[in-house]
Structures are given as C-alpha cells and as structure tokens.
Amino acid sequence: MPAIRIDMFEGRSPEIKRELVENITQAVVDTLKCSPEAVDIILNEVSRAHWATGGKLWSDRQG
C-alpha cells in the first residue's frame, strides 16, 4: 500500500485539502493500478514559523 506524506503550510480549507487528496489518490490509482483504499495520504500542516528556506523562516518573509 503506498503511503504519501505531504508537508505544507497550515491554513488551507478542508475543501482544498479534500480536492488535493482526491486528485493525488486518483493519480496513484491510475499509475500503480491499485485500489483507492490502498492509498494512504498524510497531510502534515506546518506553521510558517517552523519552516525555513534559504536560511530564512517563512514567517519572516514579506508578502
């Protein structure tokens, strides 16, 4: 059974997350020829204060 972990910033709506997992599940089913029930997706929502790119916290970035 494939397990997919997605790390992303917190704050997206349940509707957006629902659409994301439905689309990813379908892509895995189409590619791996497995059932949707075999696909696990774990959404890990991270605060911008706990994520850095290029030595800078996302919470410190402008815009």
Gaussian input, Z-matrix of N, CA and C with variables (Angstrom, degrees):
# hf/3-21g

backbone

0 1
 N
 C     1     B1
 C     2     B2     1     A1
 N     3     B3     2     A2     1     D1
 C     4     B4     3     A3     2     D2
 C     5     B5     4     A4     3     D3
 N     6     B6     5     A5     4     D4
 C     7     B7     6     A6     5     D5
 C     8     B8     7     A7     6     D6
 N     9     B9     8     A8     7     D7
 C    10    B10     9     A9     8     D8
 C    11    B11    10    A10     9     D9
 N    12    B12    11    A11    10    D10
 C    13    B13    12    A12    11    D11
 C    14    B14    13    A13    12    D12
 N    15    B15    14    A14    13    D13
 C    16    B16    15    A15    14    D14
 C    17    B17    16    A16    15    D15
 N    18    B18    17    A17    16    D16
 C    19    B19    18    A18    17    D17
 C    20    B20    19    A19    18    D18
 N    21    B21    20    A20    19    D19
 C    22    B22    21    A21    20    D20
 C    23    B23    22    A22    21    D21
 N    24    B24    23    A23    22    D22
 C    25    B25    24    A24    23    D23
 C    26    B26    25    A25    24    D24
 N    27    B27    26    A26    25    D25
 C    28    B28    27    A27    26    D26
 C    29    B29    28    A28    27    D27
 N    30    B30    29    A29    28    D28
 C    31    B31    30    A30    29    D29
 C    32    B32    31    A31    30    D30
 N    33    B33    32    A32    31    D31
 C    34    B34    33    A33    32    D32
 C    35    B35    34    A34    33    D33
 N    36    B36    35    A35    34    D34
 C    37    B37    36    A36    35    D35
 C    38    B38    37    A37    36    D36
 N    39    B39    38    A38    37    D37
 C    40    B40    39    A39    38    D38
 C    41    B41    40    A40    39    D39
 N    42    B42    41    A41    40    D40
 C    43    B43    42    A42    41    D41
 C    44    B44    43    A43    42    D42
 N    45    B45    44    A44    43    D43
 C    46    B46    45    A45    44    D44
 C    47    B47    46    A46    45    D45
 N    48    B48    47    A47    46    D46
 C    49    B49    48    A48    47    D47
 C    50    B50    49    A49    48    D48
 N    51    B51    50    A50    49    D49
 C    52    B52    51    A51    50    D50
 C    53    B53    52    A52    51    D51
 N    54    B54    53    A53    52    D52
 C    55    B55    54    A54    53    D53
 C    56    B56    55    A55    54    D54
 N    57    B57    56    A56    55    D55
 C    58    B58    57    A57    56    D56
 C    59    B59    58    A58    57    D57
 N    60    B60    59    A59    58    D58
 C    61    B61    60    A60    59    D59
 C    62    B62    61    A61    60    D60
 N    63    B63    62    A62    61    D61
 C    64    B64    63    A63    62    D62
 C    65    B65    64    A64    63    D63
 N    66    B66    65    A65    64    D64
 C    67    B67    66    A66    65    D65
 C    68    B68    67    A67    66    D66
 N    69    B69    68    A68    67    D67
 C    70    B70    69    A69    68    D68
 C    71    B71    70    A70    69    D69
 N    72    B72    71    A71    70    D70
 C    73    B73    72    A72    71    D71
 C    74    B74    73    A73    72    D72
 N    75    B75    74    A74    73    D73
 C    76    B76    75    A75    74    D74
 C    77    B77    76    A76    75    D75
 N    78    B78    77    A77    76    D76
 C    79    B79    78    A78    77    D77
 C    80    B80    79    A79    78    D78
 N    81    B81    80    A80    79    D79
 C    82    B82    81    A81    80    D80
 C    83    B83    82    A82    81    D81
 N    84    B84    83    A83    82    D82
 C    85    B85    84    A84    83    D83
 C    86    B86    85    A85    84    D84
 N    87    B87    86    A86    85    D85
 C    88    B88    87    A87    86    D86
 C    89    B89    88    A88    87    D87
 N    90    B90    89    A89    88    D88
 C    91    B91    90    A90    89    D89
 C    92    B92    91    A91    90    D90
 N    93    B93    92    A92    91    D91
 C    94    B94    93    A93    92    D92
 C    95    B95    94    A94    93    D93
 N    96    B96    95    A95    94    D94
 C    97    B97    96    A96    95    D95
 C    98    B98    97    A97    96    D96
 N    99    B99    98    A98    97    D97
 C   100   B100    99    A99    98    D98
 C   101   B101   100   A100    99    D99
 N   102   B102   101   A101   100   D100
 C   103   B103   102   A102   101   D101
 C   104   B104   103   A103   102   D102
 N   105   B105   104   A104   103   D103
 C   106   B106   105   A105   104   D104
 C   107   B107   106   A106   105   D105
 N   108   B108   107   A107   106   D106
 C   109   B109   108   A108   107   D107
 C   110   B110   109   A109   108   D108
 N   111   B111   110   A110   109   D109
 C   112   B112   111   A111   110   D110
 C   113   B113   112   A112   111   D111
 N   114   B114   113   A113   112   D112
 C   115   B115   114   A114   113   D113
 C   116   B116   115   A115   114   D114
 N   117   B117   116   A116   115   D115
 C   118   B118   117   A117   116   D116
 C   119   B119   118   A118   117   D117
 N   120   B120   119   A119   118   D118
 C   121   B121   120   A120   119   D119
 C   122   B122   121   A121   120   D120
 N   123   B123   122   A122   121   D121
 C   124   B124   123   A123   122   D122
 C   125   B125   124   A124   123   D123
 N   126   B126   125   A125   124   D124
 C   127   B127   126   A126   125   D125
 C   128   B128   127   A127   126   D126
 N   129   B129   128   A128   127   D127
 C   130   B130   129   A129   128   D128
 C   131   B131   130   A130   129   D129
 N   132   B132   131   A131   130   D130
 C   133   B133   132   A132   131   D131
 C   134   B134   133   A133   132   D132
 N   135   B135   134   A134   133   D133
 C   136   B136   135   A135   134   D134
 C   137   B137   136   A136   135   D135
 N   138   B138   137   A137   136   D136
 C   139   B139   138   A138   137   D137
 C   140   B140   139   A139   138   D138
 N   141   B141   140   A140   139   D139
 C   142   B142   141   A141   140   D140
 C   143   B143   142   A142   141   D141
 N   144   B144   143   A143   142   D142
 C   145   B145   144   A144   143   D143
 C   146   B146   145   A145   144   D144
 N   147   B147   146   A146   145   D145
 C   148   B148   147   A147   146   D146
 C   149   B149   148   A148   147   D147
 N   150   B150   149   A149   148   D148
 C   151   B151   150   A150   149   D149
 C   152   B152   151   A151   150   D150
 N   153   B153   152   A152   151   D151
 C   154   B154   153   A153   152   D152
 C   155   B155   154   A154   153   D153
 N   156   B156   155   A155   154   D154
 C   157   B157   156   A156   155   D155
 C   158   B158   157   A157   156   D156
 N   159   B159   158   A158   157   D157
 C   160   B160   159   A159   158   D158
 C   161   B161   160   A160   159   D159
 N   162   B162   161   A161   160   D160
 C   163   B163   162   A162   161   D161
 C   164   B164   163   A163   162   D162
 N   165   B165   164   A164   163   D163
 C   166   B166   165   A165   164   D164
 C   167   B167   166   A166   165   D165
 N   168   B168   167   A167   166   D166
 C   169   B169   168   A168   167   D167
 C   170   B170   169   A169   168   D168
 N   171   B171   170   A170   169   D169
 C   172   B172   171   A171   170   D170
 C   173   B173   172   A172   171   D171
 N   174   B174   173   A173   172   D172
 C   175   B175   174   A174   173   D173
 C   176   B176   175   A175   174   D174
 N   177   B177   176   A176   175   D175
 C   178   B178   177   A177   176   D176
 C   179   B179   178   A178   177   D177
 N   180   B180   179   A179   178   D178
 C   181   B181   180   A180   179   D179
 C   182   B182   181   A181   180   D180
 N   183   B183   182   A182   181   D181
 C   184   B184   183   A183   182   D182
 C   185   B185   184   A184   183   D183
 N   186   B186   185   A185   184   D184
 C   187   B187   186   A186   185   D185
 C   188   B188   187   A187   186   D186

   B1=1.4441
   B2=1.5250
   B3=1.3362
   B4=1.4589
   B5=1.5257
   B6=1.3104
   B7=1.4595
   B8=1.5237
   B9=1.3148
   B10=1.4490
   B11=1.5175
   B12=1.3160
   B13=1.4595
   B14=1.5231
   B15=1.3155
   B16=1.4547
   B17=1.5169
   B18=1.3233
   B19=1.4573
   B20=1.5255
   B21=1.3183
   B22=1.4607
   B23=1.5233
   B24=1.3333
   B25=1.4567
   B26=1.5199
   B27=1.3067
   B28=1.4593
   B29=1.5175
   B30=1.3354
   B31=1.4485
   B32=1.5182
   B33=1.3190
   B34=1.4612
   B35=1.5267
   B36=1.3066
   B37=1.4652
   B38=1.5327
   B39=1.3348
   B40=1.4647
   B41=1.5286
   B42=1.3231
   B43=1.4673
   B44=1.5310
   B45=1.3233
   B46=1.4700
   B47=1.5265
   B48=1.3266
   B49=1.4680
   B50=1.5265
   B51=1.3195
   B52=1.4670
   B53=1.5341
   B54=1.3277
   B55=1.4624
   B56=1.5293
   B57=1.3154
   B58=1.4594
   B59=1.5220
   B60=1.3388
   B61=1.4649
   B62=1.5261
   B63=1.3281
   B64=1.4673
   B65=1.5249
   B66=1.3400
   B67=1.4639
   B68=1.5232
   B69=1.3189
   B70=1.4688
   B71=1.5155
   B72=1.3226
   B73=1.4646
   B74=1.5224
   B75=1.3136
   B76=1.4665
   B77=1.5238
   B78=1.3092
   B79=1.4683
   B80=1.5299
   B81=1.3328
   B82=1.4641
   B83=1.5245
   B84=1.3145
   B85=1.4675
   B86=1.5311
   B87=1.3276
   B88=1.4676
   B89=1.5201
   B90=1.3170
   B91=1.4648
   B92=1.5242
   B93=1.3285
   B94=1.4686
   B95=1.5271
   B96=1.3237
   B97=1.4735
   B98=1.5276
   B99=1.3230
   B100=1.4624
   B101=1.5251
   B102=1.3077
   B103=1.4647
   B104=1.5374
   B105=1.3274
   B106=1.4638
   B107=1.5288
   B108=1.3365
   B109=1.4680
   B110=1.5284
   B111=1.3156
   B112=1.4607
   B113=1.5278
   B114=1.3201
   B115=1.4649
   B116=1.5274
   B117=1.3265
   B118=1.4713
   B119=1.5176
   B120=1.3255
   B121=1.4631
   B122=1.5211
   B123=1.3105
   B124=1.4604
   B125=1.5204
   B126=1.3230
   B127=1.4581
   B128=1.5203
   B129=1.3113
   B130=1.4569
   B131=1.5231
   B132=1.3277
   B133=1.4527
   B134=1.5240
   B135=1.3313
   B136=1.4562
   B137=1.5270
   B138=1.2982
   B139=1.4594
   B140=1.5257
   B141=1.3256
   B142=1.4696
   B143=1.5274
   B144=1.3316
   B145=1.4645
   B146=1.5235
   B147=1.3409
   B148=1.4589
   B149=1.5152
   B150=1.3334
   B151=1.4604
   B152=1.5204
   B153=1.3261
   B154=1.4659
   B155=1.5220
   B156=1.3070
   B157=1.4520
   B158=1.5225
   B159=1.3047
   B160=1.4610
   B161=1.5253
   B162=1.3288
   B163=1.4600
   B164=1.5101
   B165=1.3331
   B166=1.4607
   B167=1.5274
   B168=1.3232
   B169=1.4474
   B170=1.5301
   B171=1.3099
   B172=1.4510
   B173=1.5317
   B174=1.3045
   B175=1.4636
   B176=1.5219
   B177=1.3378
   B178=1.4662
   B179=1.5273
   B180=1.3202
   B181=1.4622
   B182=1.5119
   B183=1.2938
   B184=1.4754
   B185=1.5332
   B186=1.3182
   B187=1.4561
   B188=1.4254
   A1=108.18
   A2=117.96
   A3=119.41
   A4=110.89
   A5=115.10
   A6=121.79
   A7=106.98
   A8=115.94
   A9=121.91
   A10=108.37
   A11=115.77
   A12=120.93
   A13=108.04
   A14=115.61
   A15=121.34
   A16=108.30
   A17=116.11
   A18=121.80
   A19=107.08
   A20=116.15
   A21=120.01
   A22=109.14
   A23=114.90
   A24=118.92
   A25=110.25
   A26=115.52
   A27=120.72
   A28=110.59
   A29=115.49
   A30=120.11
   A31=116.15
   A32=117.64
   A33=118.05
   A34=110.15
   A35=115.82
   A36=120.87
   A37=110.72
   A38=116.52
   A39=119.67
   A40=112.19
   A41=117.34
   A42=120.28
   A43=111.18
   A44=117.12
   A45=121.08
   A46=110.37
   A47=116.86
   A48=120.20
   A49=110.89
   A50=116.68
   A51=121.33
   A52=110.10
   A53=116.80
   A54=120.98
   A55=111.18
   A56=116.93
   A57=121.64
   A58=111.44
   A59=117.13
   A60=119.19
   A61=112.01
   A62=117.56
   A63=119.52
   A64=110.75
   A65=116.89
   A66=120.79
   A67=112.71
   A68=116.66
   A69=119.63
   A70=110.43
   A71=117.19
   A72=120.31
   A73=110.41
   A74=117.43
   A75=120.15
   A76=111.36
   A77=117.60
   A78=120.87
   A79=111.06
   A80=117.03
   A81=120.80
   A82=110.44
   A83=117.39
   A84=121.46
   A85=110.09
   A86=117.12
   A87=121.30
   A88=112.00
   A89=117.11
   A90=121.59
   A91=112.56
   A92=116.48
   A93=120.72
   A94=113.35
   A95=116.26
   A96=120.88
   A97=111.41
   A98=115.13
   A99=120.68
   A100=108.53
   A101=115.91
   A102=119.42
   A103=109.45
   A104=117.29
   A105=119.70
   A106=112.39
   A107=116.36
   A108=120.15
   A109=112.79
   A110=117.15
   A111=121.12
   A112=112.32
   A113=117.42
   A114=121.86
   A115=110.15
   A116=115.64
   A117=121.56
   A118=108.31
   A119=115.99
   A120=121.64
   A121=107.76
   A122=115.36
   A123=121.72
   A124=107.48
   A125=116.27
   A126=121.28
   A127=108.55
   A128=115.37
   A129=121.20
   A130=107.35
   A131=116.01
   A132=120.61
   A133=109.94
   A134=114.35
   A135=121.54
   A136=109.70
   A137=115.89
   A138=121.69
   A139=109.60
   A140=116.93
   A141=121.09
   A142=110.98
   A143=117.08
   A144=121.22
   A145=111.92
   A146=117.26
   A147=121.58
   A148=112.59
   A149=117.27
   A150=121.42
   A151=107.11
   A152=115.65
   A153=120.21
   A154=110.13
   A155=115.72
   A156=122.92
   A157=107.42
   A158=116.65
   A159=120.03
   A160=113.49
   A161=116.40
   A162=120.53
   A163=114.63
   A164=117.96
   A165=120.67
   A166=109.53
   A167=114.92
   A168=120.42
   A169=109.13
   A170=116.19
   A171=119.78
   A172=110.72
   A173=117.85
   A174=120.69
   A175=111.85
   A176=117.95
   A177=121.97
   A178=112.89
   A179=116.97
   A180=120.32
   A181=111.31
   A182=115.57
   A183=122.08
   A184=108.26
   A185=115.75
   A186=120.64
   A187=116.48
   D1=125.22
   D2=177.06
   D3=-73.55
   D4=139.78
   D5=173.57
   D6=-122.66
   D7=126.75
   D8=-176.38
   D9=-117.96
   D10=128.69
   D11=178.97
   D12=-109.96
   D13=131.69
   D14=179.28
   D15=-122.57
   D16=118.84
   D17=173.91
   D18=-97.71
   D19=129.22
   D20=-179.33
   D21=-152.91
   D22=161.83
   D23=176.53
   D24=-63.98
   D25=146.64
   D26=177.39
   D27=-72.21
   D28=160.86
   D29=171.52
   D30=113.96
   D31=-5.45
   D32=178.63
   D33=-77.47
   D34=151.41
   D35=-176.63
   D36=-72.98
   D37=157.78
   D38=175.23
   D39=-57.98
   D40=-34.37
   D41=179.87
   D42=-64.37
   D43=-42.09
   D44=178.69
   D45=-65.89
   D46=-43.35
   D47=179.09
   D48=-64.90
   D49=-38.54
   D50=177.67
   D51=-61.87
   D52=-45.33
   D53=178.52
   D54=-62.88
   D55=-41.27
   D56=178.94
   D57=-59.96
   D58=-50.72
   D59=-176.70
   D60=-69.24
   D61=-32.59
   D62=175.86
   D63=-64.76
   D64=-45.04
   D65=-178.95
   D66=-67.17
   D67=-41.76
   D68=178.53
   D69=-67.18
   D70=-42.24
   D71=177.68
   D72=-58.06
   D73=-45.80
   D74=-179.42
   D75=-63.10
   D76=-39.82
   D77=178.40
   D78=-63.07
   D79=-40.84
   D80=178.51
   D81=-67.66
   D82=-43.82
   D83=178.52
   D84=-59.12
   D85=-45.81
   D86=-179.46
   D87=-64.93
   D88=-39.04
   D89=-175.94
   D90=-79.54
   D91=-44.65
   D92=-174.42
   D93=-94.65
   D94=-6.95
   D95=-179.35
   D96=56.75
   D97=47.63
   D98=177.58
   D99=-118.74
   D100=173.75
   D101=178.55
   D102=-83.95
   D103=154.06
   D104=177.18
   D105=-58.55
   D106=-32.25
   D107=-179.94
   D108=-67.12
   D109=-14.70
   D110=179.06
   D111=-85.93
   D112=-8.11
   D113=-173.80
   D114=-101.49
   D115=120.53
   D116=174.50
   D117=-106.51
   D118=136.15
   D119=175.70
   D120=-128.08
   D121=128.48
   D122=-179.87
   D123=-113.85
   D124=118.78
   D125=176.88
   D126=-96.50
   D127=121.74
   D128=178.74
   D129=-112.82
   D130=107.29
   D131=-179.28
   D132=-91.04
   D133=126.90
   D134=-174.13
   D135=-118.85
   D136=137.41
   D137=174.98
   D138=-66.89
   D139=145.43
   D140=176.48
   D141=-60.43
   D142=-23.89
   D143=178.21
   D144=-74.37
   D145=-11.50
   D146=-179.15
   D147=-113.75
   D148=17.90
   D149=-177.80
   D150=-136.15
   D151=131.08
   D152=179.85
   D153=-131.39
   D154=145.53
   D155=174.10
   D156=-135.21
   D157=133.02
   D158=178.70
   D159=62.97
   D160=30.07
   D161=178.61
   D162=78.61
   D163=11.51
   D164=-179.35
   D165=-129.10
   D166=133.89
   D167=174.56
   D168=-66.49
   D169=141.18
   D170=177.82
   D171=-65.26
   D172=-28.01
   D173=178.56
   D174=-68.26
   D175=-18.60
   D176=179.44
   D177=-92.52
   D178=-7.78
   D179=-176.90
   D180=-79.71
   D181=148.85
   D182=177.38
   D183=-88.38
   D184=140.52
   D185=173.35
   D186=84.97

